């Protein structure tokens, strides 16, 4: 197999890698039963490395950094080299798992090998956690979630069934999504696209809060309990919002509580939200890669009343759903990948001063799936940050539940689990809201519980 030059967007993500912000996507799969290591190794070999060439290729930089790097076949590739095994340190509880995850997510990938690794972690009682770490230059988060789903027993059995009309059924179900995708692509070439470009380029730096500052290497991870999707849907229906609106409103309220707890002013916080540009009715390509854009979303952290925050969040999300910012920002990413490395770094630094956090929402299967015969209980996701951004918030839905994971610079957010606790309380408080005559009944500022 010959060399394959990285697409410019993938090159941009490769060169965003820094000790203070590794461009590595982290998924943790939690199992209450032990995974059979032999079956797992065979699944990695046949379902991952054999199917997707990027998982068995090295990244080769050009001499003097001139020109885009290339993927080349690793002559000594062995998928077993990418699976690392260890036991969860004592006392083996969830806090110990968070400590171990916080340590592992700050470890750079070995660039002498294909840029991915798996950590099989033995948990007390016989269960396992499987940490999946893949460099962003290989694939984006939504596509990686689909790759992981393709490894499940259910997906492999479905593929083996070779139903002749299965493709037609999937395509028909996603026609609306495909049309919306094409509409956004076309909008990027209109005056609206020009305005979106100006917004992306000329938006000023975000407000200075406790979430912004000089970054270090250490990171802390945190995650919520499994949140019932049915309850969140009920809240969304009662308030005329979407599930995503409710979740983002809860995050906004949690950040407000956190800033007030630290004695700061709860100012509006601008975030970057990925927008998938890959049609969902088509299989992901064997070459994987990155096919998404980014839009600005300002969280109404400065709004005191909880119901008003949700209304404002709903309004802002509605405004960006059909925005051409996604395709425009993808074009900017591709352009960044064509620039000299030092200039690229400077562009990323300027662009990331405009936001304080990354916000991602990745959908998973709505039913229980199995990997190597073992039922998957829960999934945690931590999306990477770039440049000067010090925190990411990642939402993942699976089997009727939602988890929200935080990855934060410890110098800025020493204990992100405090924010997670606030998110769970905000969701409970939002669920307690009741409409009165078609309007929200909560009009008073929320009480901040000091912890």
C-alpha positions, 0 to 999 in steps of 0.5 A: 500500500502506498502513501496517502496525503492527509486531507487538509482538514485532517492535517489541521487537527494533526498540527493542533496537537500540543502538550497542553491540549492533545487532539485525542478523542477519548471514549470509555466503555463500561462493562459490568462483566469481564470482557474476554480478552481473546475475543476483544483482540480478534475484534480489534484485528478484524473489525477495526484494523482490517476494515479501516486502513487509518488504524494500521497506518503511520503519519509521516511528516514532510521534511522541514514541515513543508507540504501536507503529511501522509498516511503510510502503511506501518510495516511492523503493525500489530494490533496487539501492540495497541491494547494495554491492560491494567488493573484499577488502583485501590480502592477501585471505586468511581473516584479511582476510575476518574483519577486513572482516566485523568492520568491516561487522557493526558498521555501523548500517543506514540507517533512511531505507531498508528495514532490510537490505543485501547486501555483494558482496565480491570475493575473490582467485581469482575467488570471492565472499562475500555478506554478508546483513544484516537487522534483527531487527525484520523476521525471526528467524534461522531464518525468514531462513535459509528466505528465503535457501534460497528464493532458491536455484536448487533451491528456485525450480525446485521451486516452478516444478514445481507438483507437486500433492502436494508440500504434502501430503508436506511436511505429513506429514513434519512432523506430529511437530514440529507436535504438539510445537509445540502441546504447548509452547503449551498447556504455557505455560498450565499450572502448568508455564508459571507456574513457567517464568515465575517462572524467567525473571523471577527467575533472578539475574544470571550469574556474573562472568567474563571474558565479562561487562563493559562493552560497547563498539562494536567487534566481532570475528567468528570461525568454525571450519573446515567440520566433518564432520557425519558425524563429529559424529554418530558421536561423538553415537551413541557417547556416547548424545547428540545432535549438538547436545549434542556441539556445545554440549559442545565450546563449553563445553569451549572456554570452559573452556580460554579462561577458564583461559588468561586466569587466570580461574576456569571457572565455569558460564555461563548462555546464552539459546537460541532455540526456534523456535515457527513450525511447520516444515510451513508456508511462512513468511508473506510478512510474516515477523516473529519467532516464537520464544522463549528458554530458559536453558541453563547450560553446564557450563564448571565441570565438569572432566571432558570426558565428564561435561560431555557427560553433564551437557549432555545431561541439561540439554538433555533437560530444556528440550526440552519446557519451556514457557519458549519460549512464555512468553518469547515472550509476555514479548517481546510484552509488552515491545514494548507498553511505553514505550521507556525502560521497555523498555530497562530491562527488557532490561537487567535480563533480559540480566544473567542470561546471558553469551552467546547460543547459536543453531543454524540448520539449512540444506540437507543438499545443495549449493545454487546461487544465481544459478547459482553453487554455495554452498560454505559459510555463516557466521552471526552472531546479534545480542546484546541489552542487556549480552550481549557474545558470541553463538555461532551453529551452522549446518549445510549439505551435511553440514558444520557451522560455528560462528561467534562474534561478540564484543565486542573489549573482553571477547574480543579474539581470538575465534578462540582460542575457535574453535580450542579448539572444534575441539580439543574436538570432536577430543577428544570424538571420541576418547572411547570407551565402556567397558562402557556408561559413559564411559571419560574420568573425569579432568579434561581437560588444558588446553593453554596457548597 
